[in-house]
Amino acid sequence: MQRTESYLLACSILARRHRVQPAMPATPHSAAAARLAFTQLAVFYAATFASLGVFMQFFPVWLHRARGLDEAAVTLVVSAQIWARTIAGPLFSQWVDRTGNSRRVLCILATLSVIAMLAFGAAKSLVALFLCSVLFGCVYSPQFAILDGFALHSAHQFAFSFTRCRVWGSLSFLGVIALVGHLLDGAAGEVNPTSNANVIFVMLVACLCLAFFAGFSLPSLTQPVARGDRAPVWVLLRQSQFVLFLLAVGLIGGSHAAYYSLSTLYWLKNGMGEHTASFLWGEGLLAEILLFLCVRGMTSSFRPTTWILIGAVGAVLRWFVIGCTTEPWVLFGINWLHGASFGCTFLGSMQFIRLRVPPEFQATAQGLLGAVSSGICSALCTQIAGKAYMSIGGGTFFLMCGVAFAGLVLTLVLRQRRRVQLV
């Protein structure tokens, strides 16, 4: 009783200070309602991550084969959506906090994503493809931060495991890469490369349409609404502790840039087979899946910064070893650290936002995290890695090791700060 009174008093003080609606304690739900909410979110996770897998791995191939773009033009078109999501992500997330309706925003974005991808099918010129990429980046990528926040909020209300729900996204990502790869191998004998590439476009549209339909079955939840005069984005960016958190996680996430963009090229150049390189990528995703399956109720057992520190240490060690050798047996051992470098950092980030950011600002916090980590830091580190690789080759991974180490240092500084709820 005393704890409940203290909670309500703290909420009332926060509401008077920022003129926001205080978050109410979660209402109990039946086991059937919890299973239904879990299933609805898992299906949406699977659909959105399936389209992400096709887009990340194969969309550049479609641009090259079906639209005839060279490597420089492909990079230009793909980078357009990265910068677009950096700007649009926090704005859509802020819209969620202003309305308290994640489901409606996700449905709108899923609808617009289908339209944007169909526009790619009609675009022929480089300018048209660039503009389509900007539109797609504005409406597709922001879904992931909003979905993570919505799923975390739902898991708290319905008392199910967030990681068990999130793992369906990783499983779908892994499965669709294998499926599209198989389909492309089957079409490899096609005389017309455009016909081969159209498999990619059809799969992308199909996955986005699945997400469109799945969005309308998402659970309807009452979420706290931010009603202050100041925009939630600026409220959070004025918090030095939150900015430090963004920088720390952004550097750790950004350090993956060389791995995502150059690892396969580097390994193939040093004599590794394509199947071996693909297996290494799959191994990293498997490590992420196993982590999410195993931690389940353990996420609250450690401080958020503990999870992030584990991720930072894993990233430093991982990039150092990859920079030292291209021996497959060594890489098979070290690549399990993807579960730490990405998975633990992700879990720590989610916990930090859930515990340190008031509920009415959490969607915006997720959007800002995505903009900094997957947007600004990843884009800058990709550019740096690309230029460095031309000069020092595999030494680029040592550079990424330094980036991850900087994130580790900032996490240690963040860990020394007093643990208080922000804003």
Secondary structure, DSSP 8 states (H G I E B T S, - for coil): -HHHHHHHHHHHHHHHHH------------HHHHHHHHHHHHHHHHHHHHHHHHHHHHHHHHHHHHH---HHHHHHHHHHHHHHHHHHHHHHHHHHHHHT-HHHHHHHHHHHHHHHHHHHHH--SHHHHHHHHHHHHHHTTHHHHHHHHHHHHHHHHHT--HHHHHHHHHHHHHHHHHHHHHHHHHTTT-S-HHHHHHHHHHHHHHHHHHHHHHHTTS----------SS-HHHHHHT-HHHHHHHHHHHHHHHTTHHHHHHHHHHHHHTT--HHHHHHHHHHHHHHHHHHHHHHGGGGGGS-HHHHHHHHHHHHHHHHHHHHH---HHHHHHHGGGHIIIIIIHHHHHHHHHHHHS-GGGHHHHHHHHHIIIIIIIHHHHHHHHHHHHHHHGGGHHHHHHHHHHHHHHHHHHHHHS------
